[in-house]
Amino acid sequence: METIDKLDRIILNTLQENGRTTYDQLSEIVSLSPSAVLRRVKRLEDRGVIDRYVALVKPEAVGLGLVAHITVRLEKNTDNQHRTPRDLFRASVQTWPQVVECEALSGEMDYFMRVVVQNMSAYSHFVMDTLLKHPSVQDCRTSFVLDRIKATTAMPLL
């Protein structure tokens, strides 16, 4: 895999800050021609360094006022001979729009989920009627976000 040089890092940091930065603007920042910047960005996209471009939405601005961090422990066995509890859970998580992040963990619990919902009633409905009714889920524990101190999607490219 090719290394990322100083100019690539500057381009990546700039795009992480503002994904709508134009090639002309980037060319001024890194002192290259717009076509050279375009080639670099295309190479970063092709190599998978740049995964995708998105609009970041403030949850509160669209009525999603409650963020919960849920750790989940799965059953170790299932009656399904063809799919493991892990496979069943992972497939289900993909269909739950309230889950905006899910990661497999080491340690006592198996998964971490970040869930964003309107309010406590919506959270309760999700946990009681969806999560805990899932055949693979043995247990879950929740912590609620009281205050967002730092929220970034930017990778620390030093």
Backbone bond lengths (Angstrom), bond angles and torsions (degrees), N, CA, C in turn:
res aa  C-N    CA-C-N  psi(-1)  N-CA   C-N-CA  omega(-1)  CA-C   N-CA-C  phi
1 M - - - 1.451 - - 1.522 109.84 -
2 E 1.306 114.89 134.17 1.462 120.42 178.99 1.523 109.94 -66.36
3 T 1.315 115.04 150.08 1.460 118.81 176.68 1.525 109.54 -83.21
4 I 1.304 113.95 160.17 1.459 120.58 176.79 1.521 106.78 -98.38
5 D 1.330 116.13 121.62 1.464 119.18 -177.37 1.529 110.95 -88.44
6 K 1.328 114.90 -178.45 1.463 121.67 -176.39 1.530 112.06 -58.95
7 L 1.336 116.89 -42.92 1.466 120.08 -179.37 1.532 111.12 -66.29
8 D 1.337 117.09 -39.60 1.466 120.25 175.86 1.524 110.73 -60.06
9 R 1.322 116.61 -41.88 1.469 120.52 179.69 1.534 111.46 -63.46
10 I 1.323 116.10 -40.64 1.470 119.88 178.07 1.528 109.50 -64.17
11 I 1.326 116.56 -44.62 1.469 120.73 177.73 1.521 110.45 -60.21
12 L 1.319 116.77 -47.11 1.471 120.82 -178.96 1.526 111.45 -63.47
13 N 1.321 117.35 -44.32 1.470 119.91 178.61 1.524 111.05 -61.80
14 T 1.326 116.44 -40.80 1.463 120.34 179.67 1.525 110.63 -64.89
15 L 1.330 117.29 -45.30 1.459 120.78 -179.94 1.527 112.11 -67.79
16 Q 1.338 117.20 -31.84 1.461 119.68 175.98 1.526 111.16 -66.81
17 E 1.319 115.52 -33.66 1.457 120.07 178.65 1.523 111.02 -75.32
18 N 1.344 116.44 -38.20 1.459 121.19 -179.69 1.526 108.63 -151.11
19 G 1.322 116.30 100.52 1.459 121.84 -178.57 1.512 114.36 -66.30
20 R 1.329 116.83 -10.49 1.464 120.95 178.72 1.527 112.82 -95.52
21 T 1.313 117.20 7.34 1.464 120.15 177.26 1.525 108.56 -59.40
22 T 1.317 117.13 131.30 1.468 121.18 -177.61 1.525 110.27 -80.64
23 Y 1.338 115.02 163.71 1.458 119.84 176.45 1.521 110.79 -64.73
24 D 1.318 116.90 -33.58 1.466 119.86 176.42 1.528 110.40 -63.55
25 Q 1.330 116.65 -44.27 1.470 120.34 178.70 1.527 110.65 -64.42
26 L 1.334 116.33 -43.94 1.467 119.62 177.97 1.518 111.57 -61.96
27 S 1.327 116.43 -38.18 1.467 119.46 -178.75 1.528 111.29 -63.80
28 E 1.328 117.44 -35.70 1.467 120.84 176.19 1.530 110.95 -67.28
29 I 1.319 116.28 -38.57 1.466 120.83 -177.57 1.522 111.33 -67.52
30 V 1.360 117.21 -42.47 1.471 119.76 -175.29 1.528 113.31 -102.44
31 S 1.335 116.88 3.68 1.474 122.01 178.31 1.527 112.92 57.69
32 L 1.331 115.53 45.59 1.459 122.18 172.75 1.526 107.37 -127.70
33 S 1.319 116.26 165.86 1.464 119.53 176.70 1.528 109.40 -71.61
34 P 1.328 117.54 154.99 1.467 119.74 176.97 1.531 112.72 -56.39
35 S 1.339 118.06 -36.48 1.469 120.35 179.51 1.533 111.28 -67.73
36 A 1.333 117.38 -36.44 1.468 120.47 176.90 1.532 110.39 -67.39
37 V 1.329 116.78 -39.11 1.466 121.04 176.98 1.524 109.63 -65.25
38 L 1.320 116.98 -43.06 1.461 121.22 178.09 1.528 110.38 -57.87
39 R 1.326 117.83 -44.70 1.477 121.60 178.76 1.525 110.75 -61.41
40 R 1.343 116.74 -42.45 1.463 120.04 179.27 1.534 111.39 -64.29
41 V 1.320 116.68 -45.66 1.465 120.60 -179.70 1.531 109.65 -63.59
42 K 1.315 117.27 -43.30 1.471 121.43 178.79 1.524 109.99 -60.76
43 R 1.329 117.67 -42.28 1.465 121.56 178.57 1.536 110.51 -63.08
44 L 1.342 116.77 -41.83 1.464 120.80 178.46 1.539 110.72 -64.92
45 E 1.313 117.12 -37.00 1.472 121.19 176.63 1.527 110.40 -67.47
46 D 1.327 116.43 -47.24 1.465 121.11 -177.85 1.527 112.37 -62.69
47 R 1.339 116.18 -34.76 1.471 120.75 179.32 1.520 112.40 -80.54
48 G 1.318 117.22 -5.46 1.466 119.96 179.39 1.512 114.12 82.87
49 V 1.333 117.62 7.50 1.462 120.41 176.53 1.523 108.73 -67.71
50 I 1.325 116.33 -45.40 1.467 121.13 171.35 1.519 105.96 -92.24
51 D 1.323 115.34 113.59 1.457 121.46 -174.85 1.519 112.17 -79.21
52 R 1.342 116.50 -47.45 1.464 121.29 -179.25 1.524 108.80 -171.71
53 Y 1.328 115.21 169.95 1.451 122.15 176.80 1.525 107.33 -114.11
54 V 1.340 116.38 135.15 1.464 120.61 -177.26 1.523 110.43 -140.36
55 A 1.332 114.80 163.59 1.462 121.09 169.32 1.524 105.97 -100.31
56 L 1.323 117.31 128.83 1.460 121.78 179.14 1.520 108.60 -90.92
57 V 1.315 116.29 123.05 1.458 122.93 -175.27 1.524 109.23 -104.14
58 K 1.333 116.95 132.02 1.456 120.99 175.47 1.524 108.10 -73.48
59 P 1.341 117.68 119.89 1.474 120.20 -176.97 1.526 112.98 -54.66
60 E 1.322 116.84 -43.44 1.468 120.96 -177.76 1.522 111.85 -62.40
61 A 1.312 116.85 -31.64 1.460 121.14 -177.53 1.528 112.49 -70.91
62 V 1.334 116.51 -16.60 1.467 120.36 179.30 1.527 111.24 -118.20
63 G 1.334 115.49 22.72 1.455 120.12 173.76 1.513 116.12 81.19
64 L 1.329 117.77 16.61 1.463 121.27 178.71 1.523 108.40 -105.25
65 G 1.339 116.01 88.46 1.457 121.01 -170.21 1.515 115.92 -96.83
66 L 1.345 118.64 -1.33 1.468 120.17 -176.83 1.517 109.60 -126.11
67 V 1.330 115.65 124.43 1.464 121.86 176.48 1.517 107.38 -115.30
68 A 1.333 115.47 127.93 1.461 121.52 179.49 1.516 109.33 -122.85
69 H 1.326 115.04 139.20 1.456 121.38 172.09 1.520 106.18 -104.43
70 I 1.321 116.18 119.03 1.454 121.57 -175.10 1.524 109.03 -119.12
71 T 1.331 116.00 127.13 1.457 119.62 170.24 1.521 107.25 -100.35
72 V 1.326 115.65 142.67 1.458 122.17 -172.75 1.525 109.69 -127.53
73 R 1.331 115.55 135.62 1.472 121.80 172.46 1.524 106.77 -111.60
74 L 1.329 115.96 132.88 1.456 120.84 -178.88 1.526 111.07 -98.34
75 E 1.324 114.69 156.81 1.465 121.24 169.00 1.517 107.03 -64.21
76 K 1.297 116.48 150.29 1.465 119.11 -179.79 1.524 111.71 -87.58
77 N 1.332 117.99 -23.84 1.470 121.87 -179.05 1.511 109.58 -127.23
78 T 1.324 115.24 159.19 1.458 120.72 178.01 1.515 109.21 -144.36
79 D 1.323 115.77 160.06 1.462 120.53 177.28 1.524 111.42 -75.42
80 N 1.310 116.88 -18.30 1.459 121.42 -179.23 1.523 109.01 -75.67
81 Q 1.306 116.27 118.50 1.466 121.41 -177.11 1.536 113.22 -76.71
82 H 1.328 115.90 -20.57 1.459 119.37 -172.25 1.520 114.27 -98.61
83 R 1.326 117.27 -24.74 1.462 120.10 -177.59 1.516 109.26 -129.76
84 T 1.321 115.78 137.15 1.456 121.27 179.19 1.523 109.87 -77.72
85 P 1.350 118.22 162.03 1.469 119.82 174.64 1.529 111.93 -53.83
86 R 1.316 115.75 -37.41 1.463 120.29 178.78 1.522 111.06 -62.73
87 D 1.323 117.42 -45.66 1.464 120.82 179.52 1.521 111.31 -62.65
88 L 1.330 116.78 -43.19 1.462 121.51 179.85 1.528 110.60 -62.90
89 F 1.330 116.23 -44.53 1.465 121.01 -179.34 1.523 110.95 -64.53
90 R 1.314 116.89 -48.48 1.466 120.70 -178.80 1.525 111.45 -59.11
91 A 1.314 117.49 -40.80 1.467 120.69 178.72 1.527 110.73 -65.35
92 S 1.317 117.16 -40.96 1.461 120.78 -179.31 1.519 111.55 -66.72
93 V 1.314 117.30 -42.15 1.470 121.11 -179.06 1.522 110.68 -55.35
94 Q 1.325 117.08 -36.44 1.462 120.89 -179.66 1.528 111.95 -62.03
95 T 1.327 117.66 -22.08 1.471 121.06 -176.94 1.522 112.71 -98.15
96 W 1.318 118.93 -4.34 1.465 122.38 -177.38 1.526 109.59 -95.18
97 P 1.322 119.25 103.88 1.465 120.52 -176.15 1.526 113.77 -65.66
98 Q 1.318 118.38 -23.10 1.467 121.35 179.83 1.537 111.51 -67.51
99 V 1.319 117.09 -25.10 1.468 122.07 -178.86 1.522 107.81 -85.63
100 V 1.327 116.12 110.39 1.456 120.53 -178.98 1.528 112.23 -98.78
101 E 1.323 116.02 -10.30 1.461 120.72 177.70 1.517 107.92 -156.02
102 C 1.329 116.43 137.47 1.457 121.12 175.70 1.519 108.18 -146.48
103 E 1.328 115.51 129.65 1.458 121.00 -178.22 1.516 109.45 -134.46
104 A 1.341 116.36 142.23 1.459 121.79 173.32 1.521 108.39 -75.86
105 L 1.331 115.84 142.00 1.464 121.63 -175.99 1.523 111.86 -118.32
106 S 1.313 115.70 158.12 1.451 121.14 164.77 1.533 106.39 -93.50
107 G 1.301 117.20 164.13 1.460 119.21 176.50 1.508 113.47 98.55
108 E 1.322 115.41 -157.01 1.464 122.54 -172.41 1.522 113.54 -66.28
109 M 1.315 117.98 -41.57 1.459 121.90 -179.33 1.526 109.24 -98.55
110 D 1.324 116.27 155.42 1.464 120.95 -173.66 1.525 114.41 -93.50
111 Y 1.343 117.12 -33.13 1.462 121.09 -175.54 1.518 111.20 -140.26
112 F 1.321 114.49 151.64 1.463 123.20 171.46 1.519 106.72 -116.65
113 M 1.319 116.26 131.82 1.461 120.56 176.23 1.519 109.42 -126.96
114 R 1.321 115.21 140.43 1.466 120.91 169.92 1.522 105.46 -105.78
115 V 1.322 115.09 120.59 1.454 122.19 -175.45 1.520 108.68 -115.39
116 V 1.321 117.07 133.16 1.460 122.46 179.68 1.527 107.67 -121.75
117 V 1.336 115.73 121.89 1.467 121.92 -177.87 1.530 109.99 -138.28
118 Q 1.347 115.61 173.55 1.452 120.92 -178.00 1.529 111.95 -68.55
119 N 1.333 117.20 -46.15 1.469 120.80 -171.17 1.523 109.81 -163.08
120 M 1.333 116.03 -175.57 1.459 121.10 -177.97 1.530 111.74 -63.31
121 S 1.300 117.58 -35.40 1.462 120.73 178.47 1.530 110.79 -62.70
122 A 1.323 116.90 -43.82 1.466 121.00 178.37 1.525 110.75 -66.21
123 Y 1.332 116.62 -38.18 1.466 120.63 176.23 1.529 110.09 -61.91
124 S 1.326 116.30 -49.35 1.465 121.19 -179.52 1.525 110.73 -58.48
125 H 1.309 116.53 -44.33 1.467 120.88 178.47 1.531 110.46 -59.94
126 F 1.326 117.51 -45.83 1.465 120.90 179.79 1.528 111.21 -60.98
127 V 1.317 116.91 -48.46 1.466 120.17 -176.66 1.525 111.44 -67.80
128 M 1.328 116.88 -49.53 1.464 120.51 -174.18 1.531 112.97 -73.28
129 D 1.330 116.80 -38.95 1.461 119.59 -173.09 1.522 114.64 -98.70
130 T 1.315 116.66 -13.18 1.467 119.33 -178.42 1.518 111.16 -120.74
131 L 1.330 116.44 -64.50 1.462 120.42 -172.70 1.527 112.53 -63.59
132 L 1.328 117.11 -54.93 1.470 119.35 -175.66 1.523 113.18 -73.44
133 K 1.316 118.10 -15.04 1.472 120.69 175.46 1.525 112.05 -87.16
134 H 1.318 116.62 -6.78 1.460 119.47 178.81 1.530 108.66 -68.55
135 P 1.330 118.51 133.64 1.466 120.84 -175.40 1.525 114.55 -64.55
136 S 1.317 118.56 -20.06 1.463 121.01 -178.79 1.519 113.28 -88.82
137 V 1.336 117.76 -17.38 1.464 121.19 -172.47 1.528 110.42 -85.36
138 Q 1.327 114.98 123.82 1.461 121.73 176.78 1.519 110.90 -94.40
139 D 1.338 117.12 -42.00 1.460 121.09 -173.19 1.523 108.97 -157.07
140 C 1.338 115.94 156.14 1.461 120.28 172.31 1.519 108.74 -146.74
141 R 1.308 114.76 154.92 1.466 122.46 176.94 1.519 107.83 -135.16
142 T 1.333 114.31 139.98 1.461 119.32 -173.93 1.519 111.47 -123.29
143 S 1.320 114.71 141.63 1.457 123.16 166.92 1.522 106.35 -125.12
144 F 1.332 115.84 137.90 1.460 120.50 -179.82 1.519 109.96 -100.84
145 V 1.317 116.16 142.82 1.458 122.00 177.48 1.525 108.16 -76.19
146 L 1.319 115.88 121.82 1.461 121.88 177.71 1.521 111.79 -91.98
147 D 1.341 115.70 -35.80 1.454 120.89 -177.87 1.522 108.13 -155.29
148 R 1.298 117.38 133.23 1.461 122.08 178.22 1.517 107.64 -89.57
149 I 1.313 116.86 111.33 1.469 122.46 -178.24 1.522 110.57 -86.28
150 K 1.316 116.35 -41.44 1.461 121.15 178.83 1.524 107.57 -148.43
151 A 1.299 115.79 133.73 1.463 121.10 176.35 1.512 107.21 -141.39
152 T 1.298 116.63 116.39 1.459 121.04 178.99 1.512 109.04 -143.91
153 T 1.299 115.60 152.49 1.454 121.27 171.45 1.523 110.19 -106.27
154 A 1.328 116.62 -4.32 1.468 121.80 -175.43 1.525 111.31 -75.05
155 M 1.330 115.92 133.59 1.455 122.13 174.12 1.528 108.52 -80.33
156 P 1.335 117.07 141.70 1.475 120.55 -178.10 1.530 111.61 -77.02
157 L 1.310 116.63 87.00 1.464 122.17 -178.98 1.524 108.86 -91.21
158 L 1.290 115.90 97.88 1.463 120.85 -177.12 1.502 112.15 -89.81
